[in-house]
């Protein structure tokens, strides 16, 4: 059987390491599922998701020139349907700590532009957080006296 990038196959787990699982594919070739490609969530212990001799569905991500096959379990299944709106929250004007959901669909650009937007948003959130925390302290300093 000719293996190609993008194919979804079933294979048998032949070995498990702390960084991934080795899977025997049809035709006798072996590929590896890196721990980051096991599930859509953070995987601390791969043995919580797979066991040796288990048959799993995998997608071929890459076949290197030296014949190594990179596989993914999480990309071999259809993504779960999204429930609710999972876009980031934006602060409502004039109301610190009050947020509403907004779409991020048109936020492309270069890495530098994205980092600049992230830094600006982060600075705004930190400023709001500090303002909110100061109001909860009741105007007293950390040293026990009132502020003047």
LINURMO-V285067 format. One record per residue. N is the residue number from 0. PSI is psi in radians with two decimals (NA if undefined). OMEGA is omega as a letter, one per 30 degrees, with the letter a starting at -180 (none if undefined). Layout:
# LINURMO-V285067
N_PSI_OMEGA ; N_PSI_OMEGA
This chain:
# LINURMO-V285067
0_2.29_l ; 1_2.11_l ; 2_2.40_a ; 3_2.61_l ; 4_2.35_l ; 5_-0.28_l ; 6_2.52_l ; 7_2.16_a ; 8_2.93_l ; 9_2.44_l ; 10_2.95_a ; 11_2.26_l ; 12_2.11_a ; 13_-0.30_l ; 14_2.63_a ; 15_2.32_l ; 16_3.11_l ; 17_-0.31_a ; 18_-0.05_l ; 19_-3.01_a ; 20_2.44_l ; 21_2.36_a ; 22_2.24_l ; 23_2.16_a ; 24_2.88_l ; 25_2.43_a ; 26_0.00_l ; 27_-0.04_l ; 28_2.69_a ; 29_2.41_l ; 30_3.01_a ; 31_2.37_l ; 32_1.96_l ; 33_2.64_a ; 34_-0.52_l ; 35_-0.22_a ; 36_0.23_a ; 37_-0.82_a ; 38_2.85_a ; 39_-0.16_l ; 40_3.01_l ; 41_2.28_l ; 42_1.96_l ; 43_-0.76_a ; 44_1.96_a ; 45_-0.51_a ; 46_-0.22_l ; 47_-0.26_a ; 48_-0.58_a ; 49_2.78_l ; 50_2.78_a ; 51_2.55_a ; 52_0.07_l ; 53_2.47_l ; 54_2.21_a ; 55_2.78_l ; 56_2.27_a ; 57_2.73_l ; 58_2.39_l ; 59_2.06_l ; 60_-0.66_a ; 61_2.54_l ; 62_1.93_a ; 63_2.95_a ; 64_-0.52_l ; 65_0.16_l ; 66_0.01_l ; 67_2.37_a ; 68_2.10_l ; 69_2.29_a ; 70_2.82_l ; 71_2.32_l ; 72_-0.73_a ; 73_-0.48_l ; 74_-0.11_a ; 75_-0.23_l ; 76_2.71_l ; 77_2.43_l ; 78_2.54_l ; 79_2.60_l ; 80_2.48_a ; 81_2.30_l ; 82_2.33_a ; 83_-3.05_a ; 84_2.04_a ; 85_0.35_l ; 86_2.77_a ; 87_2.75_a ; 88_2.49_l ; 89_2.49_a ; 90_2.45_l ; 91_2.43_a ; 92_2.38_l ; 93_0.04_a ; 94_1.50_l ; 95_2.42_l ; 96_-0.05_l ; 97_2.14_a ; 98_2.74_l ; 99_2.68_a ; 100_2.44_l ; 101_2.65_a ; 102_2.64_l ; 103_0.35_a ; 104_-0.65_a ; 105_0.56_a ; 106_0.97_l ; 107_-2.64_l ; 108_-3.08_a ; 109_2.93_l ; 110_-0.74_a ; 111_-0.71_l ; 112_-0.74_l ; 113_-0.72_l ; 114_-0.67_l ; 115_-0.77_l ; 116_-0.72_l ; 117_-0.80_a ; 118_-0.76_l ; 119_-0.81_l ; 120_-0.73_l ; 121_-0.78_l ; 122_-0.73_l ; 123_-0.76_a ; 124_-0.70_l ; 125_-0.69_l ; 126_-0.78_l ; 127_-0.70_a ; 128_-0.79_l ; 129_-0.76_l ; 130_-0.74_a ; 131_-0.74_a ; 132_-0.64_l ; 133_-0.68_a ; 134_-0.51_l ; 135_-0.37_l ; 136_-0.22_l ; 137_0.36_l ; 138_0.14_l ; 139_2.54_l ; 140_3.03_l ; 141_-0.32_a ; 142_0.12_l ; 143_-0.33_l ; 144_2.85_l ; 145_2.69_a ; 146_2.56_l ; 147_NA_none
